[in-house]
Amino acid sequence: MKKALVVVVSYFAAIALQSQPLGEWPQWQRDAARTGRTAASVAPPFRARWFWLGPNLTLRNYASNPAWTDDLESREGYSFPVPSPYTVTIAKGVEPVVAAGRVFVGTQEGGVYGIALHDGTTLWSYDMGDAVISTACADAKQVLFADVYGDIVALDAATGQLRWSFTADRTIVTAPLLLSEQNRVFLASHGGTVYCFEWLTGELLWSVQLPAPVQGQLAATSARLFVPAENLFVYTLSVQDGALLAQEQVVGQSFRLTHPVVFGGKLWVTTCQMPMVGSEYIMDDLLAASQTLEEEEALIRAYLRGQTNFNYASRDWQHIFALDTATLDTAYLIANGPVEGVGYPLAGVGITHNDLVVTWFRTRFPTLTRDGPAFGTNFPIDIAAIDPQTGNRIRIDNGRFSYMWPGPEADNLYIFTSGGEYLWLRQFFRGTQVIHLPTSEHRLVMANIREDDGGSFSADVVLYQTEANRPAYAQTPLEGKAAAVIVSNMVLLSQVGGILAIEHRQD
């Protein structure tokens, strides 16, 4: 195992750390159920607060604090003063995690870091030696990282000093799952091994060998651990001793880049759909033939069973499943046809402030996003909820569209998180958006580049004016989808070259 490199906690940074509200986002999608939901709410408009660009540089916006000196005020013709190339590379599927006023993140260069939430100061660094491409988990006492060779380290959250370590049998790309109440942490490898450790000591409590690799995410209740494996079986293991409680095979090609969600007595599972060069214009003939929402849903279900004459009808397009958390049985087929493509699956469902399970639907009958065609289809792609009793669609209808811009695309959809009444939408190509669900009011929060891909993206926070102004990457980042992380009065967005903190802007 590798050595600790730096411990740099100044007196003033420590005082600031203690005085801040302690918002928490301790693991992937915030909790063991992977709901991605918090009561913390950050309202528009927005501005950049700080931009962490590796252990030796954090830009801090003078508009947020008069003692800071960096210009992070986005405007036409301006790019953030970021050196090229970036010095670190964050895999695109990595979320920063937050516990007790500290932010934790690992990089493809093998460095892992503790960062002050208040101002982006690097508190400590630790050298894993090999790439970290999964999200950490943490509490006030310690943080855990895993690298691509299966090395696992638990570090002191305040100092970065090694507390315990373990080497798994194979590569780990799945985020660890922390059950704080049970004092247990779970990991799974490409070797198909699921590990359960005592959180504070690292004692291996049990391990289970599954018949296939694990590269999607885990989810859990207090008693059950849900593990999607690459044989397309979902396994339920006992949190207590790893005993197999249930198993169920679903349809799909992989769990890569997807995450299950536990909510309302259901395990909401998403899979990659059939391999194809995108899903553009797939199912458009079906939508054109639908005269009502009810007819559209009936035709989509027949399409997903391969029972219609519409082009490419096949059960292989099934990709969202509602499994009973006790038995893994499913009572219905969710009428959701192909919406995503070009190698990307739908990441998973989102959970809203008012307990809706939402996802993307290609449809002729939208109510929330836009009423015009999305890129890659002659019809809209809408956000709607899934009825947990029937699998039918529950539309979010406030009598107006959000007219989100950029709109949904058949090859580039967004991952969800919720902060209060706001639904956050995030992807690396188009940036970050937010919709206020009770009113459908929309805001383009952040865009990487203002003039890009033939369009102009006038977000509240724009990092670079053109592609030529963006720094070169230190490494090619691993693909993935990482959601917006909402904590207290800030939202954290992982960028390829660092962590961007944004906040509400007082006009």
Secondary structure, 3 states (H helix, E strand, C coil): CCCEEEECCCHHHHHHHHHCCCCCECCCCCCCCCCCEECCCCCCCEEEEEEECCCCCEEEECCCCCCCCECCCCCCCCCCCCCCCCCCCCCCCCCCEEECCEEEEECCCCEEEEEECCCCCEEEEEECCCCCCCCCEECCCEEEEECCCCEEEEEECCCCCEEEEEECCCCCCCCCEEECCCCEEEEECCCCEEEEEECCCCCEEEEEECCCCCCCCCEECCCEEEEECCCCEEEEEECCCCCEEEEEECCCCCCCCCCCEEECCEEEEECCCCCCCCCCCCCHHHHHHCCCHHHHHHHHHHHHCCCCCCCCCCHHHCCEEEEECCCCCCCCCCCCCCCCCCCCCCCCCEECCCCCEEEEEECCCCCCCCCCCCECCCCCEEEEEECCCCCCEEECCCCCCCCCCCCCECCCCCEEEEECCEEEEEECCCEEEEEECCCCEEEEEEEEEEEECCEECCCCEEEEEEHHHCCCCCCCCCCCCCCCEEECCEEEEEECCEEEEEEECCC
